[in-house]
Amino acid sequence: MEQYVMKGGTPLTGTVNISGAKNAALALLAAAIMTDDTVTIENLPDVRDVKVMLTAIEEIGGKVEYLDKHTVKINGSSISALSVDYEYIKKIRASYYLLGALLGKYKKAEVALPGGCAIGSRPIDLHIKGFKALGASVDIGYGLISAQAQSLVGTHIYLDKVSVGATINILMAAALAEGKTTIENAAKEPHVVDVANFLNSMGANIRGAGTDVIRVQGVEKLHGTVYSVIPDQIEAGTFMCAAAATHGDVLVKNVIPKHLEATTAKLLEAGCEIIEYDDAVRVCAKDIELSPTQVTTLPYPGFPTDMQPQMAVVLALASGTSTVTESIFENRFKYVDELARMGANMKVESNIAIITGVEHFTGARVSAPDLRAGAALVIAGLAADGVTTVDDIHFIQRGYEDFEEKLRGIGAAIEKVDSDHDLQKFILKVS
């Protein structure tokens, strides 16, 4: 079983390049099959979830051709199956995007109920509400969700709760519906905007993405395009927190600073110096004492739930008491017990973590409970005295490209190992 092993205590310094956004890429890949023309997508992150989605597209008859590690050509003209029950697809949450894409194009779709990280319930009732409003009938049974319609007709849809997944799924189906669809209380996340821009580049007519009202004028068909995925704001934020926790100085390149404003604001409150450039952010925490602050997760442009564990690690090293309120997912604090093994002083009451800062963490063997918590534990290990091993790193590999290599590039002593022999070798090397 693969593990990350690291020796902490060294400030991270240097430059790191950010990959394409996983959450945007998965939706774009699904949307790419909505035309019979060839679509080229650039700046794809080389992560496990993306590979699973591409394999699923091939399983239903789509053609996938890798031009290089980060560029792929997709042609959906040869799709022969409208049922996606490929075993791995259940493991990724974004598998449900194939529902909106196939329903929009073929008026029929069946997809295995999605999985993903166990960070709390993420019901798909809003997706179903949207599809039904457009005129589809939806059934759930035998682990599959299926939708079909004689025709999809534009309508007015109000989302009871802000939902990125539902907004994107309804967008895709509505792009090829008859007439005009209005989505109110829509999610405003950068990857919602990216999907709308991508569909527009294929001939869709979508206005208002990035606001809470999106208007979609349905078109008859979409055409091919060449499109580049936006940079990953969560990967960028993770490296920003790693710089802060290790008292380092890191230039995070290939980012859109506007997307990072909520993370930037909290790191500034924690005492870091941050310099913004056109497409980069520099985080400097050398020779400073980290300050406590209060964080509440909210839909964009609020503080992202996907950055909550990484920020908690920074605050666990601040002098004083901080609180982190999780308002989106109920199981997002599963990393707290793991951090406690490393000496963190945190307690959870309901949906609030109360964090009393400690001077330093100590190395321990911990286990990643999910994708973002796993990354947070790596950050903790890099800030800790001694050696830390992180188990279950398959979660981390779902969403971070070349994580350990990028960290080594900014001075981290970290290796990916898959045997006790390699583990002992690393410990000997760094001791």
N, C-alpha and C positions, 0 to 999 in steps of 0.2 A: 504493500500500500504506500502510495506516494505521500511524502510529508515535506513541509518546509522546515528547515533548521536554520537558526540565525544566532549570531552573537551580537547583542545590543550594545548601546553605550556610545556609538559613534554618530556625531551629527551628520546628517545627509547634506551633501553639497554638490552643485553642478546643474546640469540641464536634463530635463526629461521631456520626451515627445509623447503627446497624447494621441491615442488611436480614435477611430470612428466610434460613434455612440452605439452601444449594443442595442439599447431599447429602440432607437430609431431604425437601425439596420434590420431588425427582425420584422418590423412593420413594412418597411420598404420592400423587402424580399417577397412578402406576401402580396403586396400591391403590384409587384412586377409581373405577376402572372395574369393580370387583368386585361392585357392586350395580347393579340396574336403576333405582334411585332417583337423584335429583339430589344431587350432593355439591358443597358450596361450600368452597373452600380460600382462606384469607386469608393475608396477609403473605408471598406468593410473591416471591422475588427476581426482578427484571426482568433476567435474564441469558440468554445464548444457549442454554445447555443446557436450560433450562426451556422455552424456545420450541420447541426441537427435539422435546422429549418431548410437548408439547401437539399439535404438528403430526402426530406419529406416531399419537397417539390418534385424531385426526381422520381420518388415512389409513385406519384400520381400521374407521371408521364411528361412532366415539364423537362425541358433541356437546360442543363447547367454546364457552363464552361468557364473554368478558372483561367483568367488571363495572367494573373499573378496572385500572390498571397492575399492581396487586398482588393482585387478587382474581379468581378464575375459578370458573365453574360447569361441572361436568362431568356428563354423563349417558351411562352405558355401556349403556343398554338397546338401542341400535340398532347395536351392534357386529356387523359382518357378516363380517369376515375375521379369522382367528386366526393369520395369518402377517404378521409385521412385518418387511418388508424395505425399508422406506423408506430412501433412500440416506443421509440425514444421520444416521439413528439409529446407524449403525455408528461414528459419530464420538464418541458419548458412552458412557462406561462403564456408566452406570446403565440402559442399554437393556435389560439382562437382567432388570430388575425386572418387565418386562411378561410375562416367562415365568412367574414365580410367580403373578402376578395372573390371567393368562388360564388357566393350568393349574388354579388353584384354582376358578375360576368355571365354565369350560367343559370341564375335563378334557382340554384339548388346546391346544397353543401351539407357535408356530414363530417364532423371532426371529433376526435377523442377529447373527452373533458380534460382540461389542462391541469398540470401540476405546478412545478416551480418550487421556490424556497418556501418552507413552512413558517412564514412570518405572520400568519393570521389569515382570517377568511377573506377571500377576494371574490365575492359572488358575481355571477355573470347575469344577474337579473336585469341590469340596465342594458346590456347588449341585447337580450331577448326582447325587452320593451321596445328598443329601437327598431329591431328587425320586424317585429309585429306591426309597429306603427307604419312602416314602409309597405306593409301588405303581405308579409311572409307568415307562414305557419311554422311554429317551432316546437320540436319535441325533444325530450331528454329521456334516454333509456339505454340500458346495456352499456353504460359508460361512454355513450356518444351523445353529442348534441347535433340535431339535424334541423335544417331550415329549408323551406322551399316556397316558391311563389309563382303564380301565373305571370305576374309582372310586378315590378316594384314601382310604387308611385310616391313622389315627393310629398312631404307632410311637415307639420310642426312638431318637434320633439323637445320636451323639457326633461333634462336629466335631474332626478331627485338629489343626486350627489355628484360631485365632480369626479369623473372617472376617465382616466387617460385611455384605458383599453376600450371602453364603450364609445368614447368620442371618435377614436380612430376607426373602429369597426363600422360604426354608422356612416362615417365619412366615406369609406370605401364602397359600401353598398349604395349609398345615395349618389355617388359620382356617376353611376350608370342607371339610376332610376329615372322615371319620366317626371318632368316638372321640377319644382323647387322644394328643397328641404331646408328647414331652419333648425339648427341645434342650439338650444339655450342652456345656460349653465355648463357650457363646454369646458373641457380642460384646456389650459393655456401653455402647457409644457413645451419646451423647445422641440421635442420630437413629434408633437402634434403638428406644429408649424412645418417641420421637415417633411412629414407625410403629405400635408396639403400642397407644399411646394413641388414635391415629387409628382403627385397626381396632376397638378396643373401643367407641369412640364410634359406630361403624357396627353394633354388635351382636355383635362377636367376643368370645371369652372367653379372654383372654391374661393370664397371671400371671407375675411374676418378671422382666419386662424391666428391664434395668439391673443384673441379677445374671448369674452365668454359667450358671444353669439357668432356662430359660423353659418354662412349661407352657401348652399350647394345647388347650382343649377345643373341638373342631370344632362349628360351628353349621350349620344348613341354609342360611340365607341372610343377607346383610347388608342394611342399610338406609341411607338418606341421612343426611348430617350436615353441620354447619358447623364448620370447624376452622381454627385458625391455626398456621402453621409456626413452630417455635422460631427464635430468633435464631441467626445464623451465628457459631459460635465461632471459625472460622478467619479470617473477615473481621475480627472483633473483635481477634484476636491479631495480625493483620497491621498494623492501625492502632496497636496497643500497641507493636509493634516499630518502627514508623515514628516514634513519639514518642521512643522510646529512642535510636534511631540518630541523630536530628537534634537531640538534647538539648532536646526540646520539653516541652510540658505539655498533654496532651490528655485530655478527658473522653470516654470511649467509652460511648455510651448505647444503651439497648435491648439489654441482654445479660443472660445468666444467669451471674453471677460464678462459681458452682460449676463451670460447664463450662470455665472459663478457668484453673483452679487450677494446672495444670502449667506453662502459659505464665507466669502470674503469679509462680510460685516461681522460675523461671529469671531473669526480669527483676529480681526482688528480689536474687538472687545477683549479678547484673551491676551492682547498685548503684542501681537506680531506686527511686524512692519510689512506692508504689502504695496508693491509697485505694479501698476497695470500698464501694459503696452497694447498695441493694436491686436496682436494675436497671441499674447503671452501674459503670464502673471508671475511675479517673483515674490516668494514668501521667505522672510528672514526672521528667525527667532533666536539668533545668536545672543548669548549673554543677557537674556531677559528672564524675568520671573513671570511665568504664565499667570494670568488673572482669571478668577472665576466669572461665569456669566450664566444667563438663562437662555435655554433653547426650546422652542416649540416647533414641531414639524407641522407643515401645512402644504397644501397644493401650491404649485408654482404660481407666483414668484416667491412664495414663502420658503422656509428652510426645508430642503428635501429629506423625506424619510430615509432615502437611500444613503444619506450622509450622516445619519444620527449616530450609528455605532462608532464611526471614525472620530467624530467630534467629541463623543463621550470619552474616548481614550485621551484626547488632548486635555479635556477638563479634569480628568482623574489625576493629572499631573500639575494642575494649577493650585496656587496657594489660597485655599478658602473653599467655600461650599457653592456648588453649582447645581442647577436642576435641568433635567432634560425631560420634556413632556412629549410623549408620542401620541399624536392625535389621529394617526392614519391606520396603523396595523397593531393589533393587540399582542402579538407574540414577538415583538421586535427586541425584547430585552434578554433573549436567551444567552447572550454572550456575557452577561453580568457575572454569573457564577465562574465562568472561565477566567475573566479578568481578576476576580477575587483571588484565584490561585496565584496570580502574579503580584498580589499585594494591593490591588485597588480597593478603595473603601467606598462601596456603592450599595445602596439599598433601594429596592423598587417597591413603591406603594401605588397600587392601581396602575395608572399609565404614566407615572412620574418616577424617574430615577433621581435620587438625591445623592450627589457625589461630593465627598469630602476629599480634597486633593491630598496626594501623598508626594513625598520627595522623589521617590523613584519606584519603578517596578523591579521585580526580580524574575529571572528566567524560570520557566516551568514548562511542563508538557500540557498543551491545551488542544481543544478540538473545535473546528469551525462549525457552528450550527447552521449557517447559511452564507450566502455570497458576501454581503457587505460586512457582516459580523466577522467573517473569516479574514477579510482585508484589515479590519480594525485590530484583530489579534496579532496580525503580522506587524502592524504599526507599533503595537504595545511591545512586541518582542524586540523590535529595533531600538526602542527607547529603554529597554530593561537592562539591568546588570546581569551578565552571565548569558547562558545559552537557553533558547526557547525552541521547542518544536511544536508545530501546528499540524494536527491530523485533519483528515477529511478535506484535503485541499481541492478535491474535485469541484466543490462549491465555488471556490475562488476562480478556478479555471473556466467556469461558465461565463464569467463576465470581465476578466482582466487578461489582456494579451501580454505574453512574455513578462509577467509580473515580476518574477525574481530577477530576470535579466535587466529590466528597467531599474529596479532598486539597486542592483550591483553597479549600474552605470552612474549612480549618484553616491556611491561609497558604502552601500550596505554590505555586511558580511552575511550573505544568505545563499543557501543552496536548496535545490529540490533533490531529495534522496528517496530511494525506494527499497533500502535494506538497512539492517542494523549495522552492517559493515561500513556502508557509506556514511551513516550517521556518526559512528565512532571516528571515522577518518576525518570528518569535518571538525569534530570536537577536538581531536588531537591537533589539527592544523591551526585552530584559532586560540588554543589554550597556551 
